[in-house]
Amino acid sequence: MNNPGDDLLLISMSHGLLRCLHAVAELGIADALGESPRSTEELARDTGTDAGALARTLHVLSAEGIGGQGRRAAGWNVVAATCLSRLRMLCVRDGMIRAVVTAVTLVISPSAYAQQNAALPGVQMIELDGRAVRVQTIGLQDRSPGAPVIVFEAGASNSLEIWDGLLPRVASMAPVVAYDRAGLGRSEWDGTNPTPRHVADRLRRVLQQIGAGPPFVLVGFSWGGMLARYFAGYYPADVVGLVLVDPSPMVTESLADNLSPFEKIGVGRAGFEAYWSSFSALLGQASPAVRAENQVLRGLLEMDLAARDLRPVPAVPMAVVVAAKYFAVPLTVPFDLQQHFQADLRYRLRVLSEWVLASPHGTLMVANNTTHTIPREDPALIVSAVQRVLGALR
């Protein structure tokens, strides 16, 4: 079993949300907080953890929608516990049973957010339907007529910080736009079910408001990859390229097809239900927006294929990046998650290869040295994929 303090140092670089939750729970941060605000330095001292790594990890949890705003006191970054709810999940490893606390709601001081945003170039807050939306742009003011804009769509629960390691590099090739969907990161929740149609229409209005007209190359990570595909179907005339980074889940395929990885390992529909129910439990204390996204994507998987509002994708250059390295997720399921990962990987590769073959200039990249969090672990791979798509447009 890994030392959670060592995990924390790794997490501060990789920013894997689930590993952040796991390590914070293992370190007993909820217990250490009690009912009073405490500085990250105090918490680090009490838990034997590096203070800088702990602060960065807590910032990640807050940016991913797990928490809100706190306050600053006496010159310290203060962490306050406003909702300490424990979801105990029994995990078996080497014959030992251990309880894992997987849901912790934390709040970070406004000064921490200010410091984070100050380090991000081109961040601005705009208003849409009376709600604040955080947008980041680089190079838009220097855009040449007709040049494509690279638009980034983050994964489920992710804020625009997920793109930190690559936006400036991509901006050297073309103007870039990233944003926080409603209720994620610093954008206000609009209280509306985040269906692909709603998300696409809202993004289009954001782009219009900041003066970023088409053509667009869309870059989508995880659930954001599926949202990018939906956007391209809704507005085919606006999209000239797609970069899909480990897109999932496969809401473009039938429920029978999505059950096939579970059937491959012998657990069938019961395994599917256990998997998604465990995910929902894991997100039980997350923000309304995070929970709503999870409900939407699961609902699409179980919906009749004809009712999913899928449209043909334009024949444009496409690059698909797939992570082939297993990432341990603390879910309570009656089957081997690594076996499921391998079966699901092969299923998705079959589907995604057909997408690439249908493109006039398609590229499929399989990375067996990175887990799902490609934007954090190997941002250069995404930069290369964007470069290939842009090269095909010249």
C-alpha positions in Angstrom: 0.0 0.0 0.0 1.4 3.4 -1.0 2.1 6.0 1.7 -0.6 8.7 1.3 1.9 11.4 2.0 4.0 10.1 -0.9 0.9 9.9 -3.1 0.2 13.6 -2.3 3.5 14.7 -3.8 2.7 12.8 -6.9 -0.9 14.1 -7.0 0.3 17.7 -6.8 1.8 17.2 -10.3 -0.8 14.9 -11.9 -3.9 16.4 -10.3 -5.9 13.2 -10.6 -9.2 14.1 -8.9 -9.9 10.7 -7.5 -6.4 10.3 -6.2 -6.7 13.7 -4.6 -9.8 12.6 -2.8 -8.2 9.3 -1.8 -5.1 10.9 -0.4 -6.9 13.7 1.5 -9.1 11.0 3.0 -6.2 8.7 3.9 -4.4 11.6 5.6 -7.4 12.3 7.8 -7.8 16.0 6.7 -11.5 16.0 7.6 -10.7 14.9 11.2 -7.8 17.3 11.4 -10.0 20.2 10.4 -12.6 19.7 13.1 -15.0 22.7 13.2 -12.4 25.5 13.1 -10.5 27.1 10.2 -6.8 26.0 10.0 -3.9 26.9 7.8 -2.6 24.4 5.3 0.8 24.7 7.1 -0.8 23.5 10.3 -2.6 20.7 8.5 0.6 19.6 6.8 2.5 19.6 10.1 -0.2 17.5 11.8 -0.4 15.0 9.0 3.4 14.8 8.2 2.8 16.1 4.6 4.6 18.7 2.4 2.7 22.0 2.9 3.1 23.0 -0.8 1.8 19.7 -2.1 -1.1 19.8 0.3 -2.1 23.3 -0.7 -2.0 22.5 -4.4 -4.0 19.3 -3.9 -6.7 21.2 -2.0 -6.8 23.8 -4.7 -7.4 21.1 -7.3 -10.4 19.7 -5.3 -11.9 23.1 -5.1 -11.3 23.9 -8.8 -13.0 20.6 -9.7 -16.3 21.6 -8.1 -15.7 19.9 -4.7 -16.2 22.9 -2.5 -16.7 26.7 -2.6 -15.0 29.7 -1.2 -13.5 30.2 2.3 -11.7 33.1 3.8 -8.2 34.4 4.6 -6.9 35.0 8.1 -3.6 36.2 9.6 -1.7 35.9 6.3 -2.3 32.2 6.0 -4.2 30.2 3.4 -7.0 29.0 5.5 -9.0 25.8 4.9 -12.4 25.5 6.5 -14.6 22.4 6.7 -18.3 23.2 5.9 -19.5 19.7 5.1 -17.6 16.7 6.4 -19.5 13.7 5.1 -17.8 10.3 5.0 -18.6 7.7 2.4 -17.0 4.5 3.6 -16.0 2.1 0.8 -14.5 -1.3 1.6 -11.5 -2.0 -0.6 -9.7 -5.4 -0.5 -5.9 -5.5 -1.2 -3.5 -8.3 -0.3 -6.3 -9.7 1.9 -6.5 -6.6 4.1 -9.7 -4.6 4.4 -9.5 -0.9 4.8 -12.1 1.8 4.9 -11.6 4.7 2.4 -13.2 8.0 3.0 -14.0 9.2 -0.6 -16.1 12.3 -0.2 -14.8 15.4 1.5 -16.1 18.9 0.8 -13.5 21.6 1.4 -13.3 25.3 0.8 -10.3 27.3 -0.1 -9.6 31.0 0.6 -10.5 33.6 -2.1 -6.8 34.7 -2.0 -5.8 31.2 -3.2 -8.2 31.6 -6.2 -6.8 35.0 -6.9 -3.2 33.7 -6.9 -4.2 30.8 -9.2 -6.0 33.1 -11.6 -3.2 35.6 -11.6 -0.9 32.9 -13.0 -3.3 32.1 -15.9 -2.9 34.5 -18.8 -6.0 35.9 -20.5 -8.6 34.9 -17.8 -11.8 37.0 -17.7 -15.3 36.7 -16.2 -18.2 37.4 -18.6 -21.9 37.3 -18.0 -24.3 35.0 -19.7 -28.0 35.1 -18.8 -27.1 36.9 -15.6 -24.6 34.2 -14.5 -20.8 34.6 -14.4 -18.7 32.5 -16.8 -15.0 32.2 -16.5 -13.2 32.2 -19.9 -9.5 32.1 -20.8 -8.2 33.3 -24.2 -4.7 33.6 -25.6 -3.9 35.2 -28.9 -7.4 36.0 -29.9 -6.7 39.7 -30.4 -3.9 38.7 -32.9 -6.0 36.3 -34.9 -5.7 36.5 -38.7 -8.9 36.6 -40.8 -10.2 33.1 -41.3 -7.7 31.4 -39.0 -9.2 28.7 -36.8 -9.6 29.1 -33.1 -8.8 26.2 -30.8 -11.6 25.7 -28.4 -11.0 23.4 -25.3 -13.8 21.4 -23.7 -12.8 19.9 -20.3 -13.9 16.6 -18.9 -16.7 15.9 -16.4 -16.2 18.0 -13.2 -13.0 19.6 -14.6 -12.3 23.3 -14.6 -10.1 25.0 -17.3 -7.1 24.5 -15.1 -6.9 21.0 -16.5 -5.4 22.6 -19.6 -2.6 24.5 -17.7 0.2 22.4 -19.2 -0.6 23.0 -22.8 -2.6 26.2 -23.6 0.4 28.4 -24.0 2.1 25.9 -26.3 -1.0 25.5 -28.4 -1.4 29.3 -28.5 1.9 29.5 -30.3 0.1 27.8 -33.2 -3.3 29.4 -33.1 -5.6 31.4 -30.8 -7.1 29.4 -28.0 -10.2 29.5 -25.8 -10.9 27.5 -22.7 -13.8 28.0 -20.2 -15.6 26.6 -17.2 -19.0 25.0 -17.9 -21.8 26.2 -15.7 -21.2 25.3 -12.0 -17.7 24.1 -12.6 -14.5 26.0 -11.7 -15.4 29.6 -11.2 -18.5 29.7 -13.5 -21.8 30.0 -11.7 -24.3 27.2 -11.9 -27.3 28.0 -14.1 -29.5 25.3 -12.6 -30.2 23.8 -16.0 -29.7 20.1 -16.9 -26.3 20.1 -18.7 -27.5 18.1 -21.8 -25.1 18.1 -24.8 -27.5 20.4 -26.6 -27.6 22.9 -23.7 -23.8 22.8 -23.3 -23.2 23.3 -27.0 -25.6 26.2 -27.3 -24.1 27.8 -24.2 -20.6 27.4 -25.5 -21.5 28.9 -28.9 -23.0 32.0 -27.1 -19.9 32.3 -25.0 -17.7 32.3 -28.1 -19.9 34.9 -29.8 -19.8 37.1 -26.8 -16.0 37.2 -26.6 -15.7 37.7 -30.4 -14.4 34.3 -31.3 -16.3 33.4 -34.4 -15.8 30.2 -36.5 -13.9 28.3 -37.8 -13.2 26.2 -34.7 -10.9 23.2 -33.9 -12.5 21.6 -30.9 -10.3 19.8 -28.3 -12.3 17.7 -25.9 -11.0 15.6 -23.0 -13.0 12.6 -21.6 -16.7 13.6 -21.4 -15.6 16.9 -23.0 -14.6 14.7 -26.1 -18.2 13.6 -26.4 -19.4 17.1 -25.9 -17.1 18.3 -28.7 -18.5 15.6 -31.0 -22.0 16.7 -30.2 -21.1 20.4 -30.9 -19.6 19.4 -34.3 -22.9 17.6 -35.1 -25.0 20.6 -34.1 -22.9 23.2 -35.8 -21.0 21.3 -38.6 -20.4 24.5 -40.6 -18.5 26.0 -37.7 -16.1 23.1 -37.1 -13.0 22.4 -39.2 -11.1 19.9 -36.9 -11.5 17.7 -33.9 -9.0 16.5 -31.3 -10.6 14.0 -28.9 -8.6 13.1 -25.9 -9.6 9.7 -24.4 -13.3 10.4 -25.1 -15.7 8.5 -22.9 -18.2 7.2 -22.0 -19.3 6.0 -25.5 -22.7 7.6 -25.6 -22.6 7.3 -29.4 -23.1 3.6 -29.1 -26.1 1.4 -28.1 -26.6 0.2 -24.5 -26.0 -3.4 -25.8 -22.6 -2.3 -27.1 -21.7 -0.5 -23.9 -22.6 -3.6 -21.9 -20.2 -5.7 -24.0 -17.0 -5.0 -21.9 -19.0 -6.1 -18.8 -20.2 -9.2 -20.6 -16.6 -9.9 -21.7 -15.5 -10.3 -18.1 -18.7 -12.2 -17.1 -20.6 -9.6 -15.1 -23.1 -8.3 -17.6 -25.8 -5.8 -16.8 -25.4 -6.2 -13.1 -21.7 -5.2 -13.4 -22.7 -2.1 -15.4 -25.2 -1.1 -12.7 -22.7 -1.6 -9.9 -20.1 0.4 -11.8 -22.2 3.5 -12.4 -23.9 3.3 -9.0 -20.5 3.3 -7.4 -19.5 6.4 -9.4 -22.7 8.2 -8.3 -22.0 7.4 -4.7 -18.4 8.6 -5.1 -19.8 12.0 -6.3 -22.5 12.1 -3.6 -21.0 15.2 -1.9 -19.9 17.0 -5.1 -21.5 20.2 -6.3 -24.9 20.1 -8.1 -23.2 20.7 -11.5 -20.9 17.7 -11.1 -23.7 15.4 -10.0 -25.9 16.7 -12.9 -23.2 15.9 -15.5 -22.9 12.4 -14.1 -26.6 11.9 -14.3 -26.8 13.2 -17.9 -24.0 10.9 -19.2 -25.4 7.9 -17.5 -28.9 8.7 -18.7 -27.6 8.9 -22.3 -26.0 5.5 -22.0 -29.3 3.9 -21.0 -31.4 5.9 -23.4 -32.6 4.5 -26.7 -29.9 5.3 -29.3 -32.4 7.1 -31.6 -33.4 9.5 -28.7 -29.8 10.7 -28.0 -29.9 13.6 -30.5 -26.8 12.4 -32.3 -26.0 14.1 -35.6 -23.5 13.3 -38.3 -20.1 14.7 -37.7 -18.6 16.8 -40.5 -15.8 15.2 -42.5 -12.9 17.2 -41.0 -9.4 16.3 -39.9 -9.5 14.4 -36.6 -7.0 13.2 -34.1 -8.0 10.8 -31.3 -5.7 10.1 -28.3 -6.4 7.0 -26.2 -4.9 6.2 -22.8 -3.9 2.6 -22.4 -2.5 2.6 -18.9 -4.7 1.4 -16.1 -5.7 4.0 -13.4 -7.0 2.6 -10.1 -10.3 4.1 -9.2 -11.7 3.5 -5.6 -15.0 2.0 -6.6 -16.9 -0.7 -4.8 -17.8 -3.3 -7.5 -18.1 -7.1 -7.6 -15.5 -7.6 -10.3 -11.9 -6.8 -11.1 -11.6 -3.2 -12.3 -8.4 -3.8 -14.2 -10.0 -6.6 -16.2 -12.9 -4.3 -17.0 -10.5 -1.5 -18.0 -8.7 -3.9 -20.5 -12.0 -5.0 -22.0 -13.4 -1.5 -22.2 -10.2 -0.2 -23.8 -10.4 -2.7 -26.6 -14.1 -1.9 -27.1 -13.4 1.8 -27.3 -10.5 1.3 -29.7 -12.7 -0.5 -32.1 -15.3 2.3 -32.1 -12.8 5.1 -32.2 -10.8 3.6 -35.0 -13.9 3.7 -37.1 -14.3 7.4 -36.3 -10.7 8.0 -37.4 -11.1 6.0 -40.6 -14.2 8.1 -41.5 -12.1 11.3 -41.4 -10.4 12.6 -44.5 -7.2 13.1 -42.4 -7.5 10.9 -39.3 -4.9 10.0 -36.7 -5.3 7.5 -33.8 -2.7 7.7 -31.0 -2.6 5.0 -28.3 -0.5 5.9 -25.3 0.4 3.0 -23.1 2.5 5.2 -20.9 -0.3 7.4 -19.6 -3.5 7.0 -17.7 -6.8 8.8 -18.4 -5.4 12.2 -17.1 -3.5 12.8 -20.3 -3.7 16.6 -20.0 -1.7 16.4 -16.8 0.5 13.4 -17.5 1.5 14.0 -21.2 0.3 17.4 -22.4 2.8 17.2 -25.3 0.8 14.4 -26.8 -2.2 16.7 -27.1 -0.1 19.5 -28.5 1.2 17.1 -31.1 -2.4 16.0 -32.0 -3.5 19.6 -32.4 -0.5 20.3 -34.6 -1.4 17.4 -36.9 -5.0 18.7 -37.3 -3.8 22.2 -38.0 -1.3 20.9 -40.4 -4.0 19.1 -42.3 -5.9 22.4 -42.7 -3.1 24.3 -44.4 
